[in-house]
Amino acid sequence: MPIVTIQQSPGRIKEQRQLLIKKITEAFEEAYGLKSESVTVFFQNFDDSHWGKGGLLHEDRSKNT
């Protein structure tokens, strides 16, 4: 039973998350021959003060641009 975790910053609307779950599930159905009920997808949201890139927190990067 595959478990997929999507780590992202907040801001995606419900319809976007629904579409992504649908597409990920379809990919497992096609590639692994699984039933859709066996695929679990979690969304884990991190605000800009809880992730970084290039040595800076994301909230600090956006202040410098």
CHARMM internal coordinates of N, CA and C (Angstrom, degrees):
IC EDIT
DIST 1 N 1 CA 1.4417
DIST 1 CA 1 C 1.5279
ANGL 1 N 1 CA 1 C 108.79
DIST 1 C 2 N 1.3317
ANGL 1 CA 1 C 2 N 119.12
DIHE 1 N 1 CA 1 C 2 N 108.11
DIST 2 N 2 CA 1.4624
ANGL 1 C 2 N 2 CA 121.03
DIHE 1 CA 1 C 2 N 2 CA -179.63
DIST 2 CA 2 C 1.5312
ANGL 2 N 2 CA 2 C 112.26
DIHE 1 C 2 N 2 CA 2 C -72.01
DIST 2 C 3 N 1.3259
ANGL 2 CA 2 C 3 N 114.30
DIHE 2 N 2 CA 2 C 3 N 142.54
DIST 3 N 3 CA 1.4574
ANGL 2 C 3 N 3 CA 121.97
DIHE 2 CA 2 C 3 N 3 CA 172.85
DIST 3 CA 3 C 1.5174
ANGL 3 N 3 CA 3 C 106.70
DIHE 2 C 3 N 3 CA 3 C -123.53
DIST 3 C 4 N 1.3159
ANGL 3 CA 3 C 4 N 116.27
DIHE 3 N 3 CA 3 C 4 N 123.22
DIST 4 N 4 CA 1.4623
ANGL 3 C 4 N 4 CA 122.68
DIHE 3 CA 3 C 4 N 4 CA -178.73
DIST 4 CA 4 C 1.5212
ANGL 4 N 4 CA 4 C 108.20
DIHE 3 C 4 N 4 CA 4 C -112.56
DIST 4 C 5 N 1.3288
ANGL 4 CA 4 C 5 N 116.72
DIHE 4 N 4 CA 4 C 5 N 130.52
DIST 5 N 5 CA 1.4598
ANGL 4 C 5 N 5 CA 121.28
DIHE 4 CA 4 C 5 N 5 CA 176.44
DIST 5 CA 5 C 1.5240
ANGL 5 N 5 CA 5 C 108.59
DIHE 4 C 5 N 5 CA 5 C -115.34
DIST 5 C 6 N 1.3160
ANGL 5 CA 5 C 6 N 116.10
DIHE 5 N 5 CA 5 C 6 N 124.18
DIST 6 N 6 CA 1.4547
ANGL 5 C 6 N 6 CA 123.00
DIHE 5 CA 5 C 6 N 6 CA 177.19
DIST 6 CA 6 C 1.5268
ANGL 6 N 6 CA 6 C 107.07
DIHE 5 C 6 N 6 CA 6 C -101.97
DIST 6 C 7 N 1.3228
ANGL 6 CA 6 C 7 N 116.48
DIHE 6 N 6 CA 6 C 7 N 116.30
DIST 7 N 7 CA 1.4609
ANGL 6 C 7 N 7 CA 120.69
DIHE 6 CA 6 C 7 N 7 CA 177.58
DIST 7 CA 7 C 1.5196
ANGL 7 N 7 CA 7 C 107.51
DIHE 6 C 7 N 7 CA 7 C -102.83
DIST 7 C 8 N 1.3375
ANGL 7 CA 7 C 8 N 115.76
DIHE 7 N 7 CA 7 C 8 N 125.16
DIST 8 N 8 CA 1.4579
ANGL 7 C 8 N 8 CA 119.89
DIHE 7 CA 7 C 8 N 8 CA -173.42
DIST 8 CA 8 C 1.5225
ANGL 8 N 8 CA 8 C 110.78
DIHE 7 C 8 N 8 CA 8 C -154.48
DIST 8 C 9 N 1.3136
ANGL 8 CA 8 C 9 N 114.91
DIHE 8 N 8 CA 8 C 9 N 165.90
DIST 9 N 9 CA 1.4582
ANGL 8 C 9 N 9 CA 119.06
DIHE 8 CA 8 C 9 N 9 CA 170.74
DIST 9 CA 9 C 1.5268
ANGL 9 N 9 CA 9 C 107.63
DIHE 8 C 9 N 9 CA 9 C -82.47
DIST 9 C 10 N 1.3294
ANGL 9 CA 9 C 10 N 117.65
DIHE 9 N 9 CA 9 C 10 N 153.52
DIST 10 N 10 CA 1.4660
ANGL 9 C 10 N 10 CA 120.77
DIHE 9 CA 9 C 10 N 10 CA -179.48
DIST 10 CA 10 C 1.5314
ANGL 10 N 10 CA 10 C 111.47
DIHE 9 C 10 N 10 CA 10 C -63.24
DIST 10 C 11 N 1.3054
ANGL 10 CA 10 C 11 N 115.86
DIHE 10 N 10 CA 10 C 11 N 164.12
DIST 11 N 11 CA 1.4504
ANGL 10 C 11 N 11 CA 119.75
DIHE 10 CA 10 C 11 N 11 CA 172.87
DIST 11 CA 11 C 1.5169
ANGL 11 N 11 CA 11 C 114.50
DIHE 10 C 11 N 11 CA 11 C 128.57
DIST 11 C 12 N 1.3267
ANGL 11 CA 11 C 12 N 117.77
DIHE 11 N 11 CA 11 C 12 N -10.10
DIST 12 N 12 CA 1.4643
ANGL 11 C 12 N 12 CA 118.96
DIHE 11 CA 11 C 12 N 12 CA 178.29
DIST 12 CA 12 C 1.5189
ANGL 12 N 12 CA 12 C 108.78
DIHE 11 C 12 N 12 CA 12 C -82.12
DIST 12 C 13 N 1.3116
ANGL 12 CA 12 C 13 N 116.17
DIHE 12 N 12 CA 12 C 13 N 137.56
DIST 13 N 13 CA 1.4529
ANGL 12 C 13 N 13 CA 119.83
DIHE 12 CA 12 C 13 N 13 CA 179.50
DIST 13 CA 13 C 1.5293
ANGL 13 N 13 CA 13 C 110.10
DIHE 12 C 13 N 13 CA 13 C -79.96
DIST 13 C 14 N 1.3162
ANGL 13 CA 13 C 14 N 115.74
DIHE 13 N 13 CA 13 C 14 N 163.76
DIST 14 N 14 CA 1.4603
ANGL 13 C 14 N 14 CA 121.81
DIHE 13 CA 13 C 14 N 14 CA -176.70
DIST 14 CA 14 C 1.5274
ANGL 14 N 14 CA 14 C 111.69
DIHE 13 C 14 N 14 CA 14 C -54.81
DIST 14 C 15 N 1.3211
ANGL 14 CA 14 C 15 N 117.68
DIHE 14 N 14 CA 14 C 15 N -42.35
DIST 15 N 15 CA 1.4613
ANGL 14 C 15 N 15 CA 121.00
DIHE 14 CA 14 C 15 N 15 CA -178.22
DIST 15 CA 15 C 1.5312
ANGL 15 N 15 CA 15 C 111.70
DIHE 14 C 15 N 15 CA 15 C -62.49
DIST 15 C 16 N 1.3221
ANGL 15 CA 15 C 16 N 117.64
DIHE 15 N 15 CA 15 C 16 N -35.18
DIST 16 N 16 CA 1.4621
ANGL 15 C 16 N 16 CA 120.97
DIHE 15 CA 15 C 16 N 16 CA 177.14
DIST 16 CA 16 C 1.5259
ANGL 16 N 16 CA 16 C 110.80
DIHE 15 C 16 N 16 CA 16 C -67.22
DIST 16 C 17 N 1.3214
ANGL 16 CA 16 C 17 N 116.66
DIHE 16 N 16 CA 16 C 17 N -43.05
DIST 17 N 17 CA 1.4677
ANGL 16 C 17 N 17 CA 120.37
DIHE 16 CA 16 C 17 N 17 CA 178.51
DIST 17 CA 17 C 1.5228
ANGL 17 N 17 CA 17 C 110.63
DIHE 16 C 17 N 17 CA 17 C -65.44
DIST 17 C 18 N 1.3149
ANGL 17 CA 17 C 18 N 117.20
DIHE 17 N 17 CA 17 C 18 N -40.20
DIST 18 N 18 CA 1.4650
ANGL 17 C 18 N 18 CA 120.61
DIHE 17 CA 17 C 18 N 18 CA 177.78
DIST 18 CA 18 C 1.5238
ANGL 18 N 18 CA 18 C 110.99
DIHE 17 C 18 N 18 CA 18 C -61.08
DIST 18 C 19 N 1.3166
ANGL 18 CA 18 C 19 N 117.03
DIHE 18 N 18 CA 18 C 19 N -44.02
DIST 19 N 19 CA 1.4586
ANGL 18 C 19 N 19 CA 121.32
DIHE 18 CA 18 C 19 N 19 CA -179.65
DIST 19 CA 19 C 1.5343
ANGL 19 N 19 CA 19 C 110.72
DIHE 18 C 19 N 19 CA 19 C -64.61
DIST 19 C 20 N 1.3238
ANGL 19 CA 19 C 20 N 116.77
DIHE 19 N 19 CA 19 C 20 N -43.04
DIST 20 N 20 CA 1.4605
ANGL 19 C 20 N 20 CA 119.83
DIHE 19 CA 19 C 20 N 20 CA -179.68
DIST 20 CA 20 C 1.5262
ANGL 20 N 20 CA 20 C 111.34
DIHE 19 C 20 N 20 CA 20 C -63.55
DIST 20 C 21 N 1.3341
ANGL 20 CA 20 C 21 N 117.35
DIHE 20 N 20 CA 20 C 21 N -44.00
DIST 21 N 21 CA 1.4665
ANGL 20 C 21 N 21 CA 120.47
DIHE 20 CA 20 C 21 N 21 CA 177.32
DIST 21 CA 21 C 1.5237
ANGL 21 N 21 CA 21 C 110.42
DIHE 20 C 21 N 21 CA 21 C -60.21
DIST 21 C 22 N 1.3069
ANGL 21 CA 21 C 22 N 116.77
DIHE 21 N 21 CA 21 C 22 N -42.38
DIST 22 N 22 CA 1.4748
ANGL 21 C 22 N 22 CA 121.01
DIHE 21 CA 21 C 22 N 22 CA 179.09
DIST 22 CA 22 C 1.5233
ANGL 22 N 22 CA 22 C 110.71
DIHE 21 C 22 N 22 CA 22 C -60.55
DIST 22 C 23 N 1.3312
ANGL 22 CA 22 C 23 N 117.61
DIHE 22 N 22 CA 22 C 23 N -47.45
DIST 23 N 23 CA 1.4658
ANGL 22 C 23 N 23 CA 121.94
DIHE 22 CA 22 C 23 N 23 CA -177.43
DIST 23 CA 23 C 1.5342
ANGL 23 N 23 CA 23 C 111.66
DIHE 22 C 23 N 23 CA 23 C -67.24
DIST 23 C 24 N 1.3263
ANGL 23 CA 23 C 24 N 117.13
DIHE 23 N 23 CA 23 C 24 N -40.79
DIST 24 N 24 CA 1.4598
ANGL 23 C 24 N 24 CA 120.48
DIHE 23 CA 23 C 24 N 24 CA 178.34
DIST 24 CA 24 C 1.5244
ANGL 24 N 24 CA 24 C 109.98
DIHE 23 C 24 N 24 CA 24 C -63.97
DIST 24 C 25 N 1.3117
ANGL 24 CA 24 C 25 N 116.31
DIHE 24 N 24 CA 24 C 25 N -44.68
DIST 25 N 25 CA 1.4638
ANGL 24 C 25 N 25 CA 120.68
DIHE 24 CA 24 C 25 N 25 CA 179.38
DIST 25 CA 25 C 1.5251
ANGL 25 N 25 CA 25 C 110.56
DIHE 24 C 25 N 25 CA 25 C -61.86
DIST 25 C 26 N 1.3184
ANGL 25 CA 25 C 26 N 117.60
DIHE 25 N 25 CA 25 C 26 N -44.42
DIST 26 N 26 CA 1.4648
ANGL 25 C 26 N 26 CA 121.30
DIHE 25 CA 25 C 26 N 26 CA 177.96
DIST 26 CA 26 C 1.5282
ANGL 26 N 26 CA 26 C 111.71
DIHE 25 C 26 N 26 CA 26 C -60.50
DIST 26 C 27 N 1.3247
ANGL 26 CA 26 C 27 N 116.81
DIHE 26 N 26 CA 26 C 27 N -37.55
DIST 27 N 27 CA 1.4677
ANGL 26 C 27 N 27 CA 120.16
DIHE 26 CA 26 C 27 N 27 CA 179.16
DIST 27 CA 27 C 1.5325
ANGL 27 N 27 CA 27 C 110.79
DIHE 26 C 27 N 27 CA 27 C -63.97
DIST 27 C 28 N 1.3261
ANGL 27 CA 27 C 28 N 117.82
DIHE 27 N 27 CA 27 C 28 N -41.41
DIST 28 N 28 CA 1.4654
ANGL 27 C 28 N 28 CA 120.62
DIHE 27 CA 27 C 28 N 28 CA 177.28
DIST 28 CA 28 C 1.5213
ANGL 28 N 28 CA 28 C 111.46
DIHE 27 C 28 N 28 CA 28 C -68.34
DIST 28 C 29 N 1.3176
ANGL 28 CA 28 C 29 N 117.03
DIHE 28 N 28 CA 28 C 29 N -37.72
DIST 29 N 29 CA 1.4670
ANGL 28 C 29 N 29 CA 120.18
DIHE 28 CA 28 C 29 N 29 CA 176.87
DIST 29 CA 29 C 1.5271
ANGL 29 N 29 CA 29 C 110.24
DIHE 28 C 29 N 29 CA 29 C -59.98
DIST 29 C 30 N 1.3296
ANGL 29 CA 29 C 30 N 115.66
DIHE 29 N 29 CA 29 C 30 N -45.62
DIST 30 N 30 CA 1.4597
ANGL 29 C 30 N 30 CA 120.93
DIHE 29 CA 29 C 30 N 30 CA -177.90
DIST 30 CA 30 C 1.5329
ANGL 30 N 30 CA 30 C 112.51
DIHE 29 C 30 N 30 CA 30 C -71.71
DIST 30 C 31 N 1.3154
ANGL 30 CA 30 C 31 N 116.56
DIHE 30 N 30 CA 30 C 31 N -48.51
DIST 31 N 31 CA 1.4657
ANGL 30 C 31 N 31 CA 120.44
DIHE 30 CA 30 C 31 N 31 CA -173.79
DIST 31 CA 31 C 1.5340
ANGL 31 N 31 CA 31 C 112.91
DIHE 30 C 31 N 31 CA 31 C -75.09
DIST 31 C 32 N 1.3327
ANGL 31 CA 31 C 32 N 117.05
DIHE 31 N 31 CA 31 C 32 N -38.44
DIST 32 N 32 CA 1.4571
ANGL 31 C 32 N 32 CA 120.80
DIHE 31 CA 31 C 32 N 32 CA -174.32
DIST 32 CA 32 C 1.5228
ANGL 32 N 32 CA 32 C 113.52
DIHE 31 C 32 N 32 CA 32 C -108.70
DIST 32 C 33 N 1.3281
ANGL 32 CA 32 C 33 N 116.63
DIHE 32 N 32 CA 32 C 33 N -7.71
DIST 33 N 33 CA 1.4563
ANGL 32 C 33 N 33 CA 119.85
DIHE 32 CA 32 C 33 N 33 CA -178.51
DIST 33 CA 33 C 1.5225
ANGL 33 N 33 CA 33 C 113.05
DIHE 32 C 33 N 33 CA 33 C 69.45
DIST 33 C 34 N 1.3267
ANGL 33 CA 33 C 34 N 117.04
DIHE 33 N 33 CA 33 C 34 N 31.15
DIST 34 N 34 CA 1.4614
ANGL 33 C 34 N 34 CA 121.74
DIHE 33 CA 33 C 34 N 34 CA -177.85
DIST 34 CA 34 C 1.5237
ANGL 34 N 34 CA 34 C 111.78
DIHE 33 C 34 N 34 CA 34 C -91.06
DIST 34 C 35 N 1.3099
ANGL 34 CA 34 C 35 N 115.16
DIHE 34 N 34 CA 34 C 35 N 158.63
DIST 35 N 35 CA 1.4656
ANGL 34 C 35 N 35 CA 121.04
DIHE 34 CA 34 C 35 N 35 CA 170.41
DIST 35 CA 35 C 1.5235
ANGL 35 N 35 CA 35 C 107.67
DIHE 34 C 35 N 35 CA 35 C -80.06
DIST 35 C 36 N 1.3121
ANGL 35 CA 35 C 36 N 116.68
DIHE 35 N 35 CA 35 C 36 N 147.03
DIST 36 N 36 CA 1.4672
ANGL 35 C 36 N 36 CA 120.33
DIHE 35 CA 35 C 36 N 36 CA -176.95
DIST 36 CA 36 C 1.5262
ANGL 36 N 36 CA 36 C 112.40
DIHE 35 C 36 N 36 CA 36 C -59.40
DIST 36 C 37 N 1.3204
ANGL 36 CA 36 C 37 N 117.30
DIHE 36 N 36 CA 36 C 37 N -30.93
DIST 37 N 37 CA 1.4617
ANGL 36 C 37 N 37 CA 121.05
DIHE 36 CA 36 C 37 N 37 CA -178.82
DIST 37 CA 37 C 1.5271
ANGL 37 N 37 CA 37 C 113.11
DIHE 36 C 37 N 37 CA 37 C -64.62
DIST 37 C 38 N 1.3155
ANGL 37 CA 37 C 38 N 117.50
DIHE 37 N 37 CA 37 C 38 N -17.16
DIST 38 N 38 CA 1.4685
ANGL 37 C 38 N 38 CA 120.05
DIHE 37 CA 37 C 38 N 38 CA -177.92
DIST 38 CA 38 C 1.5247
ANGL 38 N 38 CA 38 C 112.99
DIHE 37 C 38 N 38 CA 38 C -89.35
DIST 38 C 39 N 1.3254
ANGL 38 CA 38 C 39 N 117.85
DIHE 38 N 38 CA 38 C 39 N -4.64
DIST 39 N 39 CA 1.4720
ANGL 38 C 39 N 39 CA 121.76
DIHE 38 CA 38 C 39 N 39 CA -177.76
DIST 39 CA 39 C 1.5308
ANGL 39 N 39 CA 39 C 109.34
DIHE 38 C 39 N 39 CA 39 C -101.38
DIST 39 C 40 N 1.3285
ANGL 39 CA 39 C 40 N 116.09
DIHE 39 N 39 CA 39 C 40 N 124.16
DIST 40 N 40 CA 1.4613
ANGL 39 C 40 N 40 CA 122.13
DIHE 39 CA 39 C 40 N 40 CA 178.18
DIST 40 CA 40 C 1.5229
ANGL 40 N 40 CA 40 C 108.73
DIHE 39 C 40 N 40 CA 40 C -114.34
DIST 40 C 41 N 1.3373
ANGL 40 CA 40 C 41 N 116.43
DIHE 40 N 40 CA 40 C 41 N 133.83
DIST 41 N 41 CA 1.4632
ANGL 40 C 41 N 41 CA 121.56
DIHE 40 CA 40 C 41 N 41 CA 179.07
DIST 41 CA 41 C 1.5304
ANGL 41 N 41 CA 41 C 108.19
DIHE 40 C 41 N 41 CA 41 C -125.81
DIST 41 C 42 N 1.3275
ANGL 41 CA 41 C 42 N 115.56
DIHE 41 N 41 CA 41 C 42 N 129.54
DIST 42 N 42 CA 1.4624
ANGL 41 C 42 N 42 CA 122.26
DIHE 41 CA 41 C 42 N 42 CA 175.46
DIST 42 CA 42 C 1.5206
ANGL 42 N 42 CA 42 C 109.49
DIHE 41 C 42 N 42 CA 42 C -113.86
DIST 42 C 43 N 1.3236
ANGL 42 CA 42 C 43 N 116.28
DIHE 42 N 42 CA 42 C 43 N 141.62
DIST 43 N 43 CA 1.4570
ANGL 42 C 43 N 43 CA 121.85
DIHE 42 CA 42 C 43 N 43 CA 170.77
DIST 43 CA 43 C 1.5233
ANGL 43 N 43 CA 43 C 107.63
DIHE 42 C 43 N 43 CA 43 C -107.07
DIST 43 C 44 N 1.3110
ANGL 43 CA 43 C 44 N 116.14
DIHE 43 N 43 CA 43 C 44 N 128.26
DIST 44 N 44 CA 1.4509
ANGL 43 C 44 N 44 CA 122.81
DIHE 43 CA 43 C 44 N 44 CA 178.18
DIST 44 CA 44 C 1.5261
ANGL 44 N 44 CA 44 C 106.69
DIHE 43 C 44 N 44 CA 44 C -120.06
DIST 44 C 45 N 1.3222
ANGL 44 CA 44 C 45 N 116.31
DIHE 44 N 44 CA 44 C 45 N 112.58
DIST 45 N 45 CA 1.4600
ANGL 44 C 45 N 45 CA 121.02
DIHE 44 CA 44 C 45 N 45 CA -176.69
DIST 45 CA 45 C 1.5247
ANGL 45 N 45 CA 45 C 110.90
DIHE 44 C 45 N 45 CA 45 C -98.61
DIST 45 C 46 N 1.3173
ANGL 45 CA 45 C 46 N 115.61
DIHE 45 N 45 CA 45 C 46 N 137.11
DIST 46 N 46 CA 1.4562
ANGL 45 C 46 N 46 CA 122.61
DIHE 45 CA 45 C 46 N 46 CA 177.96
DIST 46 CA 46 C 1.5225
ANGL 46 N 46 CA 46 C 108.32
DIHE 45 C 46 N 46 CA 46 C -124.59
DIST 46 C 47 N 1.3332
ANGL 46 CA 46 C 47 N 116.49
DIHE 46 N 46 CA 46 C 47 N 122.38
DIST 47 N 47 CA 1.4604
ANGL 46 C 47 N 47 CA 117.81
DIHE 46 CA 46 C 47 N 47 CA 177.17
DIST 47 CA 47 C 1.5313
ANGL 47 N 47 CA 47 C 109.47
DIHE 46 C 47 N 47 CA 47 C -71.53
DIST 47 C 48 N 1.3128
ANGL 47 CA 47 C 48 N 116.05
DIHE 47 N 47 CA 47 C 48 N 170.81
DIST 48 N 48 CA 1.4627
ANGL 47 C 48 N 48 CA 121.59
DIHE 47 CA 47 C 48 N 48 CA -171.35
DIST 48 CA 48 C 1.5303
ANGL 48 N 48 CA 48 C 114.36
DIHE 47 C 48 N 48 CA 48 C -63.86
DIST 48 C 49 N 1.3254
ANGL 48 CA 48 C 49 N 117.32
DIHE 48 N 48 CA 48 C 49 N -14.13
DIST 49 N 49 CA 1.4660
ANGL 48 C 49 N 49 CA 119.48
DIHE 48 CA 48 C 49 N 49 CA 178.27
DIST 49 CA 49 C 1.5296
ANGL 49 N 49 CA 49 C 112.08
DIHE 48 C 49 N 49 CA 49 C -92.12
DIST 49 C 50 N 1.3344
ANGL 49 CA 49 C 50 N 116.94
DIHE 49 N 49 CA 49 C 50 N 1.78
DIST 50 N 50 CA 1.4622
ANGL 49 C 50 N 50 CA 120.57
DIHE 49 CA 49 C 50 N 50 CA -177.01
DIST 50 CA 50 C 1.5222
ANGL 50 N 50 CA 50 C 113.56
DIHE 49 C 50 N 50 CA 50 C -120.49
DIST 50 C 51 N 1.3148
ANGL 50 CA 50 C 51 N 117.60
DIHE 50 N 50 CA 50 C 51 N 18.56
DIST 51 N 51 CA 1.4675
ANGL 50 C 51 N 51 CA 120.51
DIHE 50 CA 50 C 51 N 51 CA 173.12
DIST 51 CA 51 C 1.5162
ANGL 51 N 51 CA 51 C 108.57
DIHE 50 C 51 N 51 CA 51 C -157.18
DIST 51 C 52 N 1.3169
ANGL 51 CA 51 C 52 N 114.98
DIHE 51 N 51 CA 51 C 52 N 158.15
DIST 52 N 52 CA 1.4564
ANGL 51 C 52 N 52 CA 119.70
DIHE 51 CA 51 C 52 N 52 CA -177.99
DIST 52 CA 52 C 1.5072
ANGL 52 N 52 CA 52 C 112.24
DIHE 51 C 52 N 52 CA 52 C -146.17
DIST 52 C 53 N 1.3139
ANGL 52 CA 52 C 53 N 114.33
DIHE 52 N 52 CA 52 C 53 N 170.44
DIST 53 N 53 CA 1.4578
ANGL 52 C 53 N 53 CA 122.08
DIHE 52 CA 52 C 53 N 53 CA 179.79
DIST 53 CA 53 C 1.5250
ANGL 53 N 53 CA 53 C 107.57
DIHE 52 C 53 N 53 CA 53 C -154.80
DIST 53 C 54 N 1.3096
ANGL 53 CA 53 C 54 N 116.49
DIHE 53 N 53 CA 53 C 54 N 140.54
DIST 54 N 54 CA 1.4592
ANGL 53 C 54 N 54 CA 120.14
DIHE 53 CA 53 C 54 N 54 CA 177.86
DIST 54 CA 54 C 1.5171
ANGL 54 N 54 CA 54 C 113.51
DIHE 53 C 54 N 54 CA 54 C 63.70
DIST 54 C 55 N 1.3345
ANGL 54 CA 54 C 55 N 117.09
DIHE 54 N 54 CA 54 C 55 N 29.44
DIST 55 N 55 CA 1.4594
ANGL 54 C 55 N 55 CA 121.00
DIHE 54 CA 54 C 55 N 55 CA 176.90
DIST 55 CA 55 C 1.5126
ANGL 55 N 55 CA 55 C 115.28
DIHE 54 C 55 N 55 CA 55 C 85.29
DIST 55 C 56 N 1.3193
ANGL 55 CA 55 C 56 N 117.62
DIHE 55 N 55 CA 55 C 56 N 4.60
DIST 56 N 56 CA 1.4608
ANGL 55 C 56 N 56 CA 120.81
DIHE 55 CA 55 C 56 N 56 CA -179.50
DIST 56 CA 56 C 1.5199
ANGL 56 N 56 CA 56 C 110.62
DIHE 55 C 56 N 56 CA 56 C -129.89
DIST 56 C 57 N 1.3441
ANGL 56 CA 56 C 57 N 115.62
DIHE 56 N 56 CA 56 C 57 N 147.98
DIST 57 N 57 CA 1.4543
ANGL 56 C 57 N 57 CA 118.36
DIHE 56 CA 56 C 57 N 57 CA 168.68
DIST 57 CA 57 C 1.5337
ANGL 57 N 57 CA 57 C 108.14
DIHE 56 C 57 N 57 CA 57 C -62.11
DIST 57 C 58 N 1.3081
ANGL 57 CA 57 C 58 N 116.32
DIHE 57 N 57 CA 57 C 58 N 149.01
DIST 58 N 58 CA 1.4625
ANGL 57 C 58 N 58 CA 118.75
DIHE 57 CA 57 C 58 N 58 CA -178.67
DIST 58 CA 58 C 1.5225
ANGL 58 N 58 CA 58 C 111.49
DIHE 57 C 58 N 58 CA 58 C -61.22
DIST 58 C 59 N 1.3381
ANGL 58 CA 58 C 59 N 117.43
DIHE 58 N 58 CA 58 C 59 N -36.71
DIST 59 N 59 CA 1.4576
ANGL 58 C 59 N 59 CA 119.33
DIHE 58 CA 58 C 59 N 59 CA 179.65
DIST 59 CA 59 C 1.5309
ANGL 59 N 59 CA 59 C 111.27
DIHE 58 C 59 N 59 CA 59 C -63.49
DIST 59 C 60 N 1.3243
ANGL 59 CA 59 C 60 N 117.60
DIHE 59 N 59 CA 59 C 60 N -30.84
DIST 60 N 60 CA 1.4685
ANGL 59 C 60 N 60 CA 120.21
DIHE 59 CA 59 C 60 N 60 CA 178.42
DIST 60 CA 60 C 1.5252
ANGL 60 N 60 CA 60 C 110.58
DIHE 59 C 60 N 60 CA 60 C -77.73
DIST 60 C 61 N 1.3267
ANGL 60 CA 60 C 61 N 117.57
DIHE 60 N 60 CA 60 C 61 N -33.91
DIST 61 N 61 CA 1.4656
ANGL 60 C 61 N 61 CA 120.80
DIHE 60 CA 60 C 61 N 61 CA 178.73
DIST 61 CA 61 C 1.5217
ANGL 61 N 61 CA 61 C 110.02
DIHE 60 C 61 N 61 CA 61 C -63.46
DIST 61 C 62 N 1.3256
ANGL 61 CA 61 C 62 N 117.00
DIHE 61 N 61 CA 61 C 62 N -41.52
DIST 62 N 62 CA 1.4746
ANGL 61 C 62 N 62 CA 119.62
DIHE 61 CA 61 C 62 N 62 CA -176.88
DIST 62 CA 62 C 1.5294
ANGL 62 N 62 CA 62 C 111.11
DIHE 61 C 62 N 62 CA 62 C -68.76
DIST 62 C 63 N 1.3346
ANGL 62 CA 62 C 63 N 118.26
DIHE 62 N 62 CA 62 C 63 N -24.15
DIST 63 N 63 CA 1.4583
ANGL 62 C 63 N 63 CA 121.60
DIHE 62 CA 62 C 63 N 63 CA 177.14
DIST 63 CA 63 C 1.5282
ANGL 63 N 63 CA 63 C 111.33
DIHE 62 C 63 N 63 CA 63 C -74.48
DIST 63 C 64 N 1.3454
ANGL 63 CA 63 C 64 N 116.48
DIHE 63 N 63 CA 63 C 64 N -25.56
DIST 64 N 64 CA 1.4523
ANGL 63 C 64 N 64 CA 121.34
DIHE 63 CA 63 C 64 N 64 CA -176.01
DIST 64 CA 64 C 1.5248
ANGL 64 N 64 CA 64 C 113.53
DIHE 63 C 64 N 64 CA 64 C -91.94
DIST 64 C 65 N 1.3167
ANGL 64 CA 64 C 65 N 118.37
DIHE 64 N 64 CA 64 C 65 N 0.06
DIST 65 N 65 CA 1.4741
ANGL 64 C 65 N 65 CA 119.36
DIHE 64 CA 64 C 65 N 65 CA -179.18
DIST 65 CA 65 C 1.4897
ANGL 65 N 65 CA 65 C 112.15
DIHE 64 C 65 N 65 CA 65 C -104.07
END
COOR INIT
IC SEED 1 N 1 CA 1 C
IC BUILD
